[in-house]
Amino acid sequence: MNECMEIDKPLITIVMAVYEPNMQWLKEQLLSLEAQTYPNLELIIRDDCSPTVPFEQICECAATCIRSFPYEISRNERNVGSNQTFEWLTQQTRGEYIAYCDQDDVWLSEKIETLYQAVLSQNAVMSYCDMAVIDAKSDVIATSLRQIRPRLEYLTGSALMKSYFFRNCTAGCSMLMRADIAKQAVPFPKQTVADHWLAIWAAYSGSIAFVDKTMLKYRQHSRNQTGILSGVTDKESYCVKRILPLKERLNMLKERIDVQQDLQDFVQARIENRVLGIWKGRKFSSKEAGFEIIMNLLPEKLFQAIISRIRK
């Protein structure tokens, strides 16, 4: 590890899970971290046992790009997936705040400073921002994520846990979170994407601040893990990908806090595909409730065609 810096501002730890990285994209991302204006940073990289990209090559890339703040790199003994890797990274951090980082995006130089100021000014436990979208060639295809996801609604303020429980609007790469809150979220549910669970826990723990600026360039390509209705092609896969994870998420939440009965009833209605129960609980997630009621009425082939169109 490099020599630590003595700075008045609190330490912020950037955590990056790496797997089979495109080395040019990784270099671009690391250089954008090196260019951050926030003065007190550390970076922890964890390779999830990449099978074809040599660990030494990742180490060399970091050594070339990161010179202004401490960094360390480790490698998982076996492939465990991004959720488990980010959980371990969360536990490794020493900073007062955590900035979650993907391996293939590009951050604007003032991203961390801007998110930090938002946390302070709004007394929030987490802040996040909008992002531009780039393609595999680094060309901008949207200046805001809302341009390609018109149904996206960014949330800000307090008492947002129920809204976040059913629908995430905060990508991990866009968030800055108090480390003590993030560590309380451990362990992460296996069937819920890590950034969604972190956002749920942050919304339960305090206020959320949103910066309505594009502070990073999110790279969209064929190997992205997330996306609109990712992995959904028909009614069965919709249930597996979008409904069944609700049960695990709810069980994890119930182990830690008191969850209102009406929220539990809505989850159970969706799991059991009960139209009346879904309708009664629509206040929690009106769009999903409406979509799933209509889904029940549609023939399978028509539903598949609609899903295909939405994903495009």
C-alpha positions, 0 to 999 in steps of 0.5 A, a space after each residue: 500500500 502507498 503511504 497514507 495522506 494527512 488530510 482534514 477531510 474524512 477518508 473516503 474508500 473507493 471499492 472496486 470489484 473486478 472480474 475479467 476486465 477489459 483492460 482499456 476500460 479499466 485503465 480509463 476508470 482508474 485514471 478517472 479515479 486518479 483525477 478526483 478532486 476530493 483530497 483524502 481517498 483510498 482504493 481497494 480492488 478485489 479481483 473475483 478470480 478472473 479466469 483469463 485476465 492475469 492478476 499481475 496485469 490488473 496490479 500493473 494497471 493500478 500501479 500505472 494509474 493510481 499515484 495520488 492516494 493509497 490503494 491495495 489489491 487482492 484476489 478471491 480464492 474462488 469466484 463468488 460473484 459481485 454481491 459477495 465481493 462487494 460485501 467483503 469489500 464493504 467490510 474491508 474499508 477504513 474510510 468514513 464513507 464508501 464510494 462503490 465503483 464498477 470496473 468499466 465506467 468513467 467518473 467526472 473529476 468532481 464526482 466524489 467531492 460533489 457527492 460528499 458535499 451533498 451528504 453534508 448539506 442535506 445531513 444524509 446517509 447516502 447521496 447519489 447522482 445521475 449519469 451519462 451513458 457511453 458505449 463500448 467505444 466510449 461514445 456518449 449515447 445519452 447525457 442522462 440515464 433518464 433518456 434511455 430509461 423514461 420510467 426512471 424516477 429518482 428519489 430524494 428525502 426521508 422515509 423512502 425505504 418502502 419505495 426502495 424496497 420494490 424499485 431501485 433508482 440508485 446504481 452502486 457506481 453513482 452512490 456515496 454512503 456512510 461506511 457505518 451504515 453500509 456495514 450494518 447492511 452486511 450480509 447482503 441477500 444473495 438474490 438481491 443486487 448489492 446496490 439495491 440492498 444498500 439503497 434499501 438499508 440507507 433509506 431505512 437508516 436516514 435521508 437520501 440526497 440526490 444530485 441532479 447532475 451527470 457525475 459519471 459515464 456509465 458504460 453500457 455493453 453486452 456484459 453488463 450485469 444489470 439492465 431493464 428486466 435483465 434476464 426476463 423473457 417470459 412470465 416464468 423468468 419474470 417471476 424468478 427474477 423480479 418476484 421471488 427475490 422479494 421474499 428473500 429481501 423481506 426475510 432479511 429485512 424482517 430479521 433486522 427491523 419491524 416490517 409493517 404487515 401491509 407491506 408483507 401482505 403485498 409481497 405475499 400477494 405478488 409471490 402467490 400471484 393474487 390479483 386482488 392482493 396486488 391491487 390492494 398493495 398498489 400504494 407501495 409500487 403502483 407501476 409494478 402492481 399495474 404491470 403484474 395485474 395486466 401480465 396475468 391477463 395477457 397470453 404468454 406470447 403477447 407478454 413475451 413480445 411486450 417484454 422484448 419491446 421494453 428491453 429494447 
